[in-house]
Every structure is written in structure tokens, then in C-alpha cells.
Amino acid sequence: MITGRIWMSLAAALVAGPALAGDAGDAEEGRETYWRYCSSCHGEDADGMGPMRPVLIVQPVDLTELAEENGGVFPLVRVVERIDGRDPLVSHGSEMPVYGDFFSQGGRVTLETASGETVETSGAVADLVAYLRAIQGN
């Protein structure tokens, strides 16, 4: 079940529309993706406290603090590359796409950082990133 504080942040981000540079994904679709593929480790509040946490050697990060931990700027390129496998984490067993080809679905999307840097990824990753952006600071 999605908690009130994340739901309110997501709703505010959806109402705000494309206020963030590169906001090409669908945050609502991203929320569904998050629940299916990420919440078991990162938790229902995306705070890194998922039910799998106790058995993981490398602890999941709090995904609501990505921008805060990066000087207030959402680390778009780093997040995209972690999810789509270009910057693999050992804790994910190899590349993040341990879920088969799901993260390559949805066509190709180009996202843009606040500084104008671009990164190309799939629509599925763009949706997930839109959700992650929406929950920053929760």
C-alpha cells in the first residue's frame, strides 16, 4: 500500500507537469514499476527498508534522498544508468536488469538533466525515474 506522504508527493508532481527538466516519463506507471520490481529491497516508502534488507550484503539506499545527497540536484544520469545496467551494482547480482528485458521496453526516450545533459533510455526506465523524481524529499 502506498503511504500518504508518497502519494501526496506523487500527486503534486503529476499536477505540476513537466516542471523538471527531462520529465518525459509517466510517474504513475513508474510507481507501478517501483512496486513490482524495487519495493522488496527499497521498501514501500522507498526508504531502503524493504523486507529483503536483512538478507542483503549491500544495503539498499533511501531513494527519497537521491537529490539531497547530490547537492539538491536529482542525479538523473547516474540513476538511469544504474537501472538500465550501464552502471551495474554488485548488490543487484550483475546488471539491474535481473528482471529480464523489462527495463528495455517502452521504446527509446531521451531525458535531460537540469544542466542540459541528455541520456537515452527506455520508456520503462523513464517512467520509473519520473516516479523517483516525484518522491524526492519525502
DSSP file (Angstrom, degrees, kcal/mol; ACC not computed):
  #  RESIDUE AA STRUCTURE BP1 BP2  ACC     N-H-->O    O-->H-N    N-H-->O    O-->H-N    TCO  KAPPA ALPHA  PHI   PSI    X-CA   Y-CA   Z-CA
    1    1 A M              0   0    0      0, 0.0     2,-0.3     0, 0.0    43,-0.0   0.000 360.0 360.0 360.0 134.3    0.0    0.0    0.0
    2    2 A I        -     0   0    0      1,-0.1    43,-0.1     2,-0.0     2,-0.1  -0.589 360.0-123.8 -77.7 134.5    1.4    3.4   -0.9
    3    3 A T     >  -     0   0    0     41,-0.3     4,-2.4    -2,-0.3     5,-0.2  -0.353  19.1-111.1 -78.8 160.7    1.7    5.7    2.1
    4    4 A G  H  > S+     0   0    0      1,-0.2     4,-2.6     2,-0.2     5,-0.2   0.875 112.9  52.7 -58.6 -43.4    0.1    9.1    2.3
    5    5 A R  H  > S+     0   0    0      1,-0.2     4,-1.7     2,-0.2    -1,-0.2   0.882 113.0  43.4 -67.5 -36.7    3.3   11.2    2.1
    6    6 A I  H  > S+     0   0    0      2,-0.2     4,-2.7     1,-0.2    -1,-0.2   0.899 113.4  52.3 -72.8 -39.2    4.5    9.5   -1.1
    7    7 A W  H  X S+     0   0    0     -4,-2.4     4,-2.7     1,-0.2    -2,-0.2   0.920 110.0  48.4 -62.0 -43.1    1.0    9.6   -2.6
    8    8 A M  H  X S+     0   0    0     -4,-2.6     4,-2.4     2,-0.2    -1,-0.2   0.905 112.8  48.0 -64.4 -41.4    0.7   13.4   -1.9
    9    9 A S  H  X S+     0   0    0     -4,-1.7     4,-2.3    -5,-0.2    -2,-0.2   0.910 112.8  48.6 -64.9 -41.9    4.2   14.0   -3.4
   10   10 A L  H  X S+     0   0    0     -4,-2.7     4,-2.3     2,-0.2    -2,-0.2   0.923 111.5  49.3 -64.1 -44.3    3.4   11.9   -6.5
   11   11 A A  H  X S+     0   0    0     -4,-2.7     4,-2.2     1,-0.2    -2,-0.2   0.910 111.1  50.0 -61.6 -42.4    0.1   13.7   -6.9
   12   12 A A  H  X S+     0   0    0     -4,-2.4     4,-2.2     1,-0.2    -1,-0.2   0.898 111.0  49.1 -63.5 -39.8    1.8   17.1   -6.6
   13   13 A A  H  X S+     0   0    0     -4,-2.3     4,-1.1     2,-0.2     6,-0.2   0.884 110.6  50.2 -67.7 -37.5    4.4   16.1   -9.2
   14   14 A L  H  < S+     0   0    0     -4,-2.3     3,-0.2     1,-0.2    -2,-0.2   0.890 112.5  46.7 -67.7 -38.5    1.7   14.9  -11.6
   15   15 A V  H  < S+     0   0    0     -4,-2.2    -2,-0.2     1,-0.2    -1,-0.2   0.877 107.4  57.6 -68.7 -37.6   -0.2   18.2  -11.3
   16   16 A A  H  < S-     0   0    0     -4,-2.2    -1,-0.2    -5,-0.2    -2,-0.2   0.758  92.5-167.9 -66.2 -23.8    3.0   20.2  -11.7
   17   17 A G    ><  -     0   0    0     -4,-1.1     2,-1.9    -3,-0.2     3,-0.5  -0.379  56.4  -4.9  71.1-148.2    3.6   18.5  -15.1
   18   18 A P  T 3  S+     0   0    0      0, 0.0    -1,-0.2     0, 0.0     5,-0.2  -0.190  84.0 129.4 -80.6  48.8    6.9   18.9  -16.8
   19   19 A A  T 3   +     0   0    0     -2,-1.9     2,-0.4    -6,-0.2    -2,-0.1   0.782  59.6  72.1 -71.7 -25.3    8.4   21.3  -14.4
   20   20 A L  S X  S-     0   0    0     -3,-0.5     3,-1.6     1,-0.1     2,-0.1  -0.720  97.2-104.9 -92.6 140.2   11.5   19.2  -14.1
   21   21 A A  T 3  S+     0   0    0     -2,-0.4    93,-0.2     1,-0.3     3,-0.1  -0.388 106.1  13.3 -60.1 133.9   14.0   19.0  -17.0
   22   22 A G  T 3  S+     0   0    0      1,-0.2     2,-2.8    91,-0.1     3,-0.3   0.692  76.3 156.7  76.3  18.5   13.6   15.8  -18.8
   23   23 A D    <   +     0   0    0     -3,-1.6    -1,-0.2     1,-0.2    -3,-0.1  -0.376  20.2 134.5 -76.6  65.9   10.4   14.9  -17.2
   24   24 A A        +     0   0    0     -2,-2.8    -1,-0.2    -3,-0.1   103,-0.1   0.572  43.8  85.2 -93.4 -11.6    9.4   12.6  -20.1
   25   25 A G  S    S-     0   0    0    101,-0.4     2,-0.7    -3,-0.3   102,-0.2  -0.360  81.1-112.1 -90.9 171.0    8.2    9.6  -18.1
   26   26 A D     >  -     0   0    0     97,-0.3     4,-2.5     1,-0.1   105,-0.2  -0.902  21.5-161.0-103.3 108.1    4.9    8.7  -16.6
   27   27 A A  H  > S+     0   0    0     -2,-0.7     4,-2.2     1,-0.2    -1,-0.1   0.829  90.0  54.9 -62.2 -34.1    5.2    8.8  -12.8
   28   28 A E  H  > S+     0   0    0      2,-0.2     4,-1.7     1,-0.2    -1,-0.2   0.926 110.7  44.8 -66.6 -43.6    2.1    6.8  -12.2
   29   29 A E  H  > S+     0   0    0      1,-0.2     4,-2.3     2,-0.2    -2,-0.2   0.898 112.3  54.3 -63.2 -39.4    3.4    4.0  -14.5
   30   30 A G  H  X S+     0   0    0     -4,-2.5     4,-2.9    97,-0.4    -2,-0.2   0.857 103.2  55.5 -62.4 -36.5    6.7    4.4  -12.7
   31   31 A R  H  X S+     0   0    0     -4,-2.2     4,-2.5     2,-0.2    -1,-0.2   0.920 108.2  48.3 -62.2 -43.6    5.0    3.9   -9.3
   32   32 A E  H  X S+     0   0    0     -4,-1.7     4,-1.9     2,-0.2    -2,-0.2   0.915 112.4  48.7 -62.8 -42.7    3.6    0.6  -10.5
   33   33 A T  H  X S+     0   0    0     -4,-2.3     4,-2.9     2,-0.2     5,-0.5   0.924 109.6  52.8 -61.5 -44.9    7.0   -0.5  -11.8
   34   34 A Y  H  X>S+     0   0    0     -4,-2.9     4,-2.7     1,-0.2     5,-2.0   0.939 109.5  48.4 -56.5 -48.9    8.6    0.5   -8.5
   35   35 A W  H  <5S+     0   0    0     -4,-2.5    -1,-0.2     1,-0.2    -2,-0.2   0.868 116.5  43.2 -61.8 -36.8    6.1   -1.6   -6.6
   36   36 A R  H  <5S+     0   0    0     -4,-1.9    -2,-0.2    -5,-0.2    -1,-0.2   0.903 131.5  16.5 -76.2 -41.6    6.7   -4.6   -8.8
   37   37 A Y  H  <5S+     0   0    0     -4,-2.9    -3,-0.2    -5,-0.2    -2,-0.2   0.647 130.8  29.1-111.1 -17.8   10.5   -4.5   -9.1
   38   38 A C  T >X5S+     0   0    0     -4,-2.7     4,-2.8    -5,-0.5     3,-1.3   0.721  93.4  77.3-120.2 -29.3   12.0   -2.3   -6.4
   39   39 A S  H 3><S+     0   0    0     -5,-2.0     4,-1.9     1,-0.3    -4,-0.1   0.755  83.0  68.7 -66.3 -25.6    9.9   -2.2   -3.2
   40   40 A S  H 34 S+     0   0    0     -5,-0.2    12,-2.7    10,-0.2    13,-0.4   0.836 119.6  20.8 -63.9 -29.2   11.0   -5.6   -1.9
   41   41 A C  H <4 S+     0   0    0     -3,-1.3     9,-1.7    10,-0.2    -2,-0.2   0.818 132.5  40.0-100.6 -45.0   14.5   -4.2   -1.4
   42   42 A H  H  < S-     0   0    0     -4,-2.8     6,-2.8     7,-0.2     7,-0.9   0.581 108.2-123.1 -87.6  -9.2   14.0   -0.4   -1.2
   43   43 A G    ><  -     0   0    0     -4,-1.9     3,-1.5    -5,-0.4     7,-0.2   0.121  25.4 -77.2  90.2 158.9   10.7   -0.6    0.8
   44   44 A E  T 3  S+     0   0    0      1,-0.3   -41,-0.3     5,-0.2    -1,-0.1   0.776 134.6  44.0 -66.0 -25.4    7.2    0.7    0.3
   45   45 A D  T 3  S-     0   0    0     -6,-0.1    -1,-0.3    -3,-0.1    -2,-0.1   0.326 111.9-120.2 -97.2   6.9    8.3    4.2    1.3
   46   46 A A  S <  S+     0   0    0     -3,-1.5    17,-2.0     1,-0.1    18,-0.8   0.741  77.4 127.9  60.7  25.1   11.4    3.9   -0.9
   47   47 A D  S    S-     0   0    0     15,-0.3    15,-0.2    16,-0.2    -4,-0.2   0.293  85.1-102.9 -95.3   8.6   13.5    4.5    2.2
   48   48 A G  S    S+     0   0    0     -6,-2.8    -5,-0.3    13,-0.2    14,-0.1   0.546  93.3 112.7  84.7   7.4   15.7    1.5    1.8
   49   49 A M        +     0   0    0     -7,-0.9    -5,-0.2    10,-0.1    -7,-0.2  -0.225  38.8 148.8-109.5  42.7   13.8   -0.5    4.5
   50   50 A G    >   -     0   0    0     -9,-1.7     3,-1.6    -7,-0.2   -10,-0.2  -0.242  62.9-102.8 -72.6 165.2   12.3   -3.3    2.3
   51   51 A P  T 3  S+     0   0    0      0, 0.0   -10,-0.2     0, 0.0     4,-0.1   0.710 120.4  57.1 -63.6 -20.7   11.6   -6.8    3.6
   52   52 A M  T >> S+     0   0    0    -12,-2.7     3,-1.7     1,-0.2     4,-0.5   0.616  79.4  95.8 -83.2 -12.1   14.7   -8.1    1.8
   53   53 A R  G X4 S+     0   0    0     -3,-1.6     3,-1.6   -13,-0.4    -1,-0.2   0.848  75.2  59.1 -47.7 -46.8   17.0   -5.7    3.6
   54   54 A P  G 34 S+     0   0    0      0, 0.0    -1,-0.3     0, 0.0    -2,-0.1   0.766 108.6  44.7 -59.9 -24.4   18.1   -8.1    6.3
   55   55 A V  G <4 S+     0   0    0     -3,-1.7     2,-0.4    -4,-0.1    -2,-0.2   0.442  92.5  99.0 -99.9   0.6   19.5  -10.7    3.8
   56   56 A L    <<  -     0   0    0     -3,-1.6     3,-0.1    -4,-0.5    35,-0.0  -0.729  56.9-157.1 -93.2 135.0   21.3   -8.2    1.6
   57   57 A I  S    S+     0   0    0     -2,-0.4     2,-0.7     1,-0.2    -1,-0.2   0.928  91.1  47.5 -71.8 -46.8   25.1   -7.7    2.0
   58   58 A V  S    S-     0   0    0     33,-0.1    -1,-0.2    32,-0.0     0, 0.0  -0.879  96.5-130.4 -96.8 117.0   24.9   -4.3    0.3
   59   59 A Q        -     0   0    0     -2,-0.7   -10,-0.1     1,-0.1    32,-0.1  -0.401  21.6-109.0 -72.2 140.6   22.1   -2.3    2.0
   60   60 A P        -     0   0    0      0, 0.0     2,-0.1     0, 0.0    -1,-0.1  -0.356  35.3-121.1 -66.1 145.9   19.6   -0.6   -0.3
   61   61 A V        -     0   0    0      1,-0.1     2,-0.9    -2,-0.0   -13,-0.2  -0.443  25.5 -99.8 -85.5 161.4   19.7    3.2   -0.3
   62   62 A D    >   -     0   0    0    -15,-0.2     3,-1.4     1,-0.2   -15,-0.3  -0.737  33.0-163.5 -78.1 107.9   17.0    5.6    0.6
   63   63 A L  G >  S+     0   0    0    -17,-2.0     3,-0.6    -2,-0.9     4,-0.2   0.570  82.1  67.8 -75.4  -8.6   15.6    6.5   -2.8
   64   64 A T  G 3  S+     0   0    0    -18,-0.8    73,-3.0     1,-0.2    74,-0.4   0.547  99.5  51.1 -84.9  -6.9   13.8    9.6   -1.5
   65   65 A E  G <> S+     0   0    0     -3,-1.4     4,-2.5    71,-0.2    -1,-0.2   0.166  71.7 109.5-115.1  17.3   17.1   11.3   -0.7
   66   66 A L  T <4 S+     0   0    0     -3,-0.6     4,-0.2     1,-0.2     7,-0.2   0.922  85.5  41.8 -61.2 -45.1   18.9   10.9   -4.0
   67   67 A A  T >4>S+     0   0    0      1,-0.2     5,-2.3     2,-0.2     3,-1.7   0.935 113.6  52.3 -67.7 -46.0   18.7   14.7   -4.8
   68   68 A E  G >45S+     0   0    0      1,-0.3     3,-1.0     4,-0.2    -2,-0.2   0.897 108.7  50.6 -57.6 -41.5   19.5   15.7   -1.3
   69   69 A E  G 3<5S+     0   0    0     -4,-2.5    -1,-0.3     1,-0.3    -2,-0.2   0.507 108.7  55.1 -76.0  -2.5   22.7   13.6   -1.3
   70   70 A N  G X 5S-     0   0    0     -3,-1.7     3,-1.3    -4,-0.2    -1,-0.3  -0.206 130.6 -85.7-122.4  40.0   23.6   15.2   -4.6
   71   71 A G  T < 5S-     0   0    0     -3,-1.0    -3,-0.2     1,-0.3    -2,-0.1   0.764  86.1 -55.1  65.8  27.0   23.6   18.8   -3.6
   72   72 A G  T 3 <S+     0   0    0     -5,-2.3     2,-0.5     1,-0.2    -1,-0.3   0.472 113.5 113.0  87.3   2.1   19.8   19.2   -4.2
   73   73 A V  S <  S-     0   0    0     -3,-1.3    -1,-0.2    -6,-0.8    -3,-0.0  -0.932  72.2-120.9-112.7 126.4   20.1   18.0   -7.8
   74   74 A F        -     0   0    0     -2,-0.5     2,-2.3     1,-0.1    40,-0.2  -0.485  24.2-131.0 -63.8 124.0   18.5   14.7   -8.9
   75   75 A P     >  +     0   0    0      0, 0.0     4,-2.6     0, 0.0     5,-0.2  -0.412  39.8 168.3 -78.9  69.2   21.3   12.6  -10.3
   76   76 A L  H  >  +     0   0    0     -2,-2.3     4,-2.8     1,-0.2     5,-0.2   0.881  69.1  45.8 -52.4 -53.2   19.4   11.7  -13.4
   77   77 A V  H  > S+     0   0    0      1,-0.2     4,-2.6    -3,-0.2    -1,-0.2   0.926 114.7  48.1 -62.6 -45.0   22.2   10.1  -15.5
   78   78 A R  H  > S+     0   0    0      2,-0.2     4,-1.7     1,-0.2    -1,-0.2   0.915 113.8  47.2 -61.6 -43.1   23.5    8.0  -12.5
   79   79 A V  H  X S+     0   0    0     -4,-2.6     4,-2.4     2,-0.2     5,-0.2   0.941 112.8  48.1 -65.2 -47.9   20.0    6.8  -11.7
   80   80 A V  H  X S+     0   0    0     -4,-2.8     4,-2.9     1,-0.2     6,-0.2   0.934 112.9  48.3 -57.6 -47.2   19.2    5.9  -15.3
   81   81 A E  H  X>S+     0   0    0     -4,-2.6     6,-2.7    -5,-0.2     4,-0.6   0.790 110.5  51.5 -69.7 -27.0   22.5    4.1  -15.8
   82   82 A R  H  <5S+     0   0    0     -4,-1.7    14,-0.5    -5,-0.2     3,-0.3   0.918 114.7  42.9 -70.2 -43.4   22.0    2.1  -12.5
   83   83 A I  H  <5S+     0   0    0     -4,-2.4    -2,-0.2     1,-0.2    -3,-0.2   0.923 116.7  44.4 -70.1 -44.1   18.6    1.0  -13.5
   84   84 A D  H  <5S-     0   0    0     -4,-2.9    -1,-0.2    -5,-0.2    -2,-0.2   0.500 114.7-110.1 -86.3  -0.1   19.3    0.1  -17.1
   85   85 A G  T  <5S+     0   0    0     -4,-0.6    -3,-0.2    -3,-0.3    -4,-0.1   0.397  86.9 114.5  97.6  -3.2   22.5   -1.7  -16.4
   86   86 A R  S   <S+     0   0    0     -5,-0.6    -4,-0.2     1,-0.3    -5,-0.1   0.755  91.2  34.2 -71.6 -21.9   25.2    0.6  -17.8
   87   87 A D  S    S-     0   0    0     -6,-2.7    -1,-0.3    -7,-0.1    -2,-0.2  -0.682  93.9-163.4-128.3  76.1   26.4    1.2  -14.2
   88   88 A P        -     0   0    0      0, 0.0     2,-0.4     0, 0.0     7,-0.2  -0.225   8.2-143.6 -69.3 150.3   25.9   -2.2  -12.6
   89   89 A L  B > > -A   94   0A   0      5,-0.7     3,-1.3    -7,-0.2     5,-0.6  -0.915  12.7-137.9-110.5 138.1   25.8   -2.8   -8.8
   90   90 A V  G > 5S+     0   0    0     -2,-0.4     3,-2.2     1,-0.3    -1,-0.1   0.867 103.6  64.3 -59.6 -36.0   27.2   -5.9   -7.3
   91   91 A S  G 3 5S+     0   0    0      1,-0.3    -1,-0.3     2,-0.1   -34,-0.1   0.710  95.1  59.0 -65.2 -18.5   24.2   -5.9   -4.9
   92   92 A H  G < 5S-     0   0    0     -3,-1.3    -1,-0.3     2,-0.3    -2,-0.2   0.402 116.0-114.2 -89.2   3.9   21.9   -6.5   -7.9
   93   93 A G  T < 5S-     0   0    0     -3,-2.2     2,-0.2     1,-0.1    -3,-0.1   0.100  81.4 -31.2  88.8 -23.7   23.8   -9.7   -8.8
   94   94 A S  B   <S+A   89   0A   0     -5,-0.6    -5,-0.7     1,-0.2    -2,-0.3  -0.787 124.0   4.5 176.5-129.4   25.0   -8.2  -12.0
   95   95 A E  S    S-     0   0    0     -2,-0.2    -1,-0.2    -7,-0.2     3,-0.2  -0.392  76.2-112.3 -69.3 155.8   23.2   -5.6  -14.1
   96   96 A M  S    S+     0   0    0    -14,-0.5     2,-4.0     1,-0.2     3,-0.5   0.863 104.4  84.8 -57.4 -36.3   20.0   -4.2  -12.7
   97   97 A P    >   +     0   0    0      0, 0.0     3,-0.9     0, 0.0    -1,-0.2  -0.063  43.5 131.3 -67.6  50.2   18.0   -5.9  -15.4
   98   98 A V  T 3   +     0   0    0     -2,-4.0     3,-0.1     1,-0.3    -2,-0.1   0.527  62.3  75.5 -70.7  -4.0   17.9   -9.1  -13.5
   99   99 A Y  T >  S-     0   0    0     -3,-0.5     3,-0.9     1,-0.4    -1,-0.3   0.026 109.2-115.3 -95.1  25.5   14.2   -8.9  -14.4
  100  100 A G  T <  S-     0   0    0     -3,-0.9     3,-0.4     1,-0.2    -1,-0.4  -0.523  70.4 -26.9  77.0-142.3   14.9   -9.9  -18.0
  101  101 A D  T >  S+     0   0    0     -2,-0.2     3,-2.0     1,-0.2     4,-0.3   0.285 101.1 110.4 -94.9  12.8   14.1   -7.4  -20.7
  102  102 A F  G X  S+     0   0    0     -3,-0.9     3,-2.0     1,-0.3    -1,-0.2   0.907  75.6  54.0 -53.8 -46.1   11.5   -5.4  -18.8
  103  103 A F  G 3  S+     0   0    0     -3,-0.4    22,-0.4     1,-0.3    19,-0.4   0.453 103.2  58.4 -74.4   2.6   13.7   -2.3  -18.4
  104  104 A S  G <  S+     0   0    0     -3,-2.0     3,-0.3    20,-0.1    -1,-0.3   0.381  88.5 101.0-104.9   2.8   14.3   -2.3  -22.2
  105  105 A Q    <   +     0   0    0     -3,-2.0    19,-2.3    -4,-0.3    20,-0.3  -0.394  54.1  54.3 -84.2 161.5   10.6   -2.0  -23.0
  106  106 A G  S    S-     0   0    0     17,-0.2    -1,-0.2    16,-0.2    20,-0.0   0.675 102.8 -90.9  94.6  20.2    8.7    1.1  -24.0
  107  107 A G        -     0   0    0     -3,-0.3    16,-1.4    15,-0.1     2,-0.4  -0.150  64.7 -49.2  72.4-172.6   10.7    2.4  -26.9
  108  108 A R  E     -B  122   0B   0     14,-0.2     2,-0.4    15,-0.1    14,-0.2  -0.849  53.5-175.9-105.1 137.4   13.6    4.9  -26.6
  109  109 A V  E     -B  121   0B   0     12,-3.3    12,-2.9    -2,-0.4     2,-0.6  -0.985  17.6-143.9-131.4 139.5   13.3    8.1  -24.6
  110  110 A T  E     -B  120   0B   0     -2,-0.4     2,-0.3    10,-0.2    10,-0.2  -0.930  19.1-166.0-105.4 121.6   15.8   10.9  -24.2
  111  111 A L  E     -B  119   0B   0      8,-3.0     8,-2.2    -2,-0.6     2,-0.4  -0.750   5.5-149.0-103.3 153.1   15.9   12.6  -20.8
  112  112 A E  E     -B  118   0B   0     -2,-0.3     6,-0.2     6,-0.2     5,-0.1  -0.980   7.0-137.0-127.5 134.4   17.5   15.8  -20.0
  113  113 A T    >   -     0   0    0      4,-3.2     3,-1.7    -2,-0.4   -91,-0.1  -0.291  36.7-100.1 -77.1 169.6   19.1   17.0  -16.7
  114  114 A A  T 3  S+     0   0    0      1,-0.3    -1,-0.1   -40,-0.2   -92,-0.1   0.785 125.8  53.3 -60.7 -27.3   18.6   20.4  -15.3
  115  115 A S  T 3  S-     0   0    0      2,-0.1    -1,-0.3   -94,-0.1    -3,-0.0   0.443 124.0-102.6 -89.8   0.2   22.0   21.4  -16.8
  116  116 A G  S <  S+     0   0    0     -3,-1.7     2,-0.2     1,-0.3    -2,-0.1   0.412  73.3 141.4  96.6  -2.1   21.1   20.2  -20.3
  117  117 A E        -     0   0    0     -5,-0.1    -4,-3.2     1,-0.0    -1,-0.3  -0.507  38.9-147.5 -70.6 141.3   23.0   16.9  -20.3
  118  118 A T  E     -B  112   0B   0     -6,-0.2     2,-0.3    -2,-0.2    -6,-0.2  -0.818  17.7-174.9-113.8 154.5   21.0   14.2  -22.0
  119  119 A V  E     -B  111   0B   0     -8,-2.2    -8,-3.0    -2,-0.3     2,-0.4  -0.981  16.8-141.5-144.7 133.1   20.7   10.4  -21.5
  120  120 A E  E     +B  110   0B   0     -2,-0.3     2,-0.3   -10,-0.2   -10,-0.2  -0.777  35.5 143.5 -97.1 139.7   18.8    8.0  -23.6
  121  121 A T  E     -B  109   0B   0    -12,-2.9   -12,-3.3    -2,-0.4     2,-0.1  -0.840  47.9 -71.0-153.8-171.1   17.0    5.1  -22.0
  122  122 A S  E  >  -B  108   0B   0    -19,-0.4     4,-2.4    -2,-0.3   -14,-0.2  -0.469  39.8-113.0 -89.3 164.2   13.8    3.0  -22.4
  123  123 A G  H  > S+     0   0    0    -16,-1.4     4,-2.3   -18,-0.2   -97,-0.3   0.869 117.2  56.5 -62.3 -37.2   10.3    4.2  -21.7
  124  124 A A  H  > S+     0   0    0    -19,-2.3     4,-2.0   -17,-0.2    -1,-0.2   0.909 110.0  44.2 -62.3 -42.4   10.1    1.8  -18.7
  125  125 A V  H  > S+     0   0    0    -22,-0.4     4,-2.8   -20,-0.3     5,-0.2   0.899 110.7  54.9 -69.2 -40.2   13.1    3.4  -17.1
  126  126 A A  H  X S+     0   0    0     -4,-2.4     4,-2.1     1,-0.2  -101,-0.4   0.892 108.6  49.4 -59.9 -39.6   11.9    6.9  -17.9
  127  127 A D  H  X S+     0   0    0     -4,-2.3     4,-1.9     2,-0.2   -97,-0.4   0.935 111.9  47.4 -64.0 -46.5    8.6    6.1  -16.1
  128  128 A L  H  X S+     0   0    0     -4,-2.0     4,-2.5     1,-0.2    -2,-0.2   0.908 111.8  50.5 -62.1 -42.2   10.5    4.7  -13.1
  129  129 A V  H  X S+     0   0    0     -4,-2.8     4,-2.6     2,-0.2    -1,-0.2   0.884 106.1  55.7 -63.6 -39.0   12.8    7.8  -13.0
  130  130 A A  H  X S+     0   0    0     -4,-2.1     4,-1.7    -5,-0.2    -1,-0.2   0.905 109.9  46.8 -60.0 -40.6    9.7   10.1  -13.2
  131  131 A Y  H  X S+     0   0    0     -4,-1.9     4,-1.3  -105,-0.2    -2,-0.2   0.935 110.9  50.8 -65.5 -46.3    8.4    8.3  -10.0
  132  132 A L  H  < S+     0   0    0     -4,-2.5     3,-0.3     1,-0.2     4,-0.2   0.887 110.2  50.3 -60.5 -39.0   11.7    8.6   -8.2
  133  133 A R  H >< S+     0   0    0     -4,-2.6     3,-1.1     1,-0.2    -1,-0.2   0.883 106.7  56.2 -63.7 -38.0   11.9   12.3   -9.0
  134  134 A A  H 3< S+     0   0    0     -4,-1.7    -1,-0.2     1,-0.2    -2,-0.2   0.765 106.7  49.0 -67.7 -25.8    8.4   12.8   -7.7
  135  135 A I  T >< S+     0   0    0     -4,-1.3     3,-1.3    -3,-0.3    -1,-0.2   0.324  77.9 129.8 -99.9   9.4    9.2   11.3   -4.3
  136  136 A Q  T <  S+     0   0    0     -3,-1.1   -71,-0.2     1,-0.2   -72,-0.1  -0.380  71.7  22.1 -63.9 139.2   12.4   13.2   -3.6
  137  137 A G  T 3         0   0    0    -73,-3.0    -1,-0.2    -2,-0.1   -72,-0.1   0.617 360.0 360.0  81.8  13.6   12.4   14.9   -0.1
  138  138 A N    <         0   0    0     -3,-1.3    -2,-0.1   -74,-0.4   -73,-0.1   0.462 360.0 360.0 -92.8 360.0    9.9   12.6    1.4
